[in-house]
Amino acid sequence: MPTNKTTAGNAGRSIVSYLQVLFTGMDLHRMITELEAERARLDQAIEALERLNSNKGMPRRGRPPGWLKKQLEEMEADEPAEAESAKSAKA
């Protein structure tokens, strides 16, 4: 019975050829741009979680950290605009 052994070089070439067939006719530049944007969003989420985790085990006292306060203020500023657009859409 023949075995299907591939070397790392052959596996790499087969993946590249598979991707070429898969993405033929697609806008690769757009895909790369979207993936980079997603990576930036993931990096921001990881950074926020790491910041929150760095204070774990220590009691939080006083005001929230400046970076958290700034993000909360930005979110609150965006909410009224969204509420107004929802009201105008219903009318």
C-alpha positions in Angstrom: 0.0 0.0 0.0 1.6 3.3 -1.0 2.1 5.9 1.7 1.4 9.6 1.2 4.5 11.2 2.6 5.2 14.8 1.9 8.1 16.9 2.8 7.8 20.3 4.3 8.8 21.9 1.0 6.1 19.9 -0.9 3.5 20.8 1.7 4.3 24.5 1.4 4.0 24.4 -2.3 0.7 22.6 -2.2 -0.7 25.1 0.3 0.3 28.0 -1.9 -1.2 26.4 -5.0 -4.4 25.7 -3.1 -4.6 29.3 -2.0 -4.0 30.5 -5.5 -6.9 28.4 -6.8 -9.1 29.4 -3.9 -8.5 33.2 -4.2 -8.4 33.4 -8.0 -10.6 36.3 -9.0 -10.9 37.7 -5.5 -9.6 41.1 -4.6 -6.6 40.1 -2.5 -5.7 43.7 -1.7 -9.1 44.3 -0.1 -8.8 41.0 1.8 -5.4 42.0 3.1 -6.7 45.4 4.2 -9.6 43.9 6.0 -7.4 41.4 7.8 -5.0 44.1 8.9 -7.9 46.1 10.3 -9.1 43.0 12.1 -5.7 42.5 13.5 -5.6 46.1 14.8 -9.0 45.6 16.5 -7.8 42.4 18.1 -4.6 44.1 19.3 -6.7 46.8 20.9 -8.9 44.2 22.6 -5.9 42.2 23.9 -4.3 45.4 25.2 -7.4 46.4 27.1 -7.8 42.9 28.6 -4.1 42.9 29.7 -4.6 46.3 31.3 -7.6 45.0 33.2 -5.8 41.8 34.2 -2.7 43.7 35.4 -4.7 45.1 38.4 -6.3 41.7 39.2 -5.9 40.8 42.8 -5.5 44.4 43.9 -8.5 46.3 45.2 -9.6 49.1 42.8 -9.9 52.4 44.7 -10.7 55.9 43.6 -11.2 57.0 40.0 -11.0 54.7 37.1 -7.7 54.8 35.1 -7.4 57.7 32.6 -7.4 55.4 29.6 -10.6 53.7 30.8 -12.3 57.0 31.6 -11.5 58.3 28.1 -12.9 55.2 26.4 -16.1 55.4 28.5 -16.5 59.1 27.6 -16.1 58.3 23.9 -18.7 55.6 24.1 -21.2 57.9 25.9 -20.6 60.6 23.3 -21.4 58.1 20.5 -24.6 56.8 22.1 -26.7 60.0 21.7 -25.7 60.2 18.0 -26.9 56.6 17.5 -30.2 57.3 19.4 -30.9 60.3 17.2 -30.2 58.3 14.0 -32.6 55.6 15.2 -35.3 58.1 16.0 -35.0 59.7 12.5 -35.1 56.3 10.9 -38.4 55.5 12.6 -40.0 58.8 11.6 
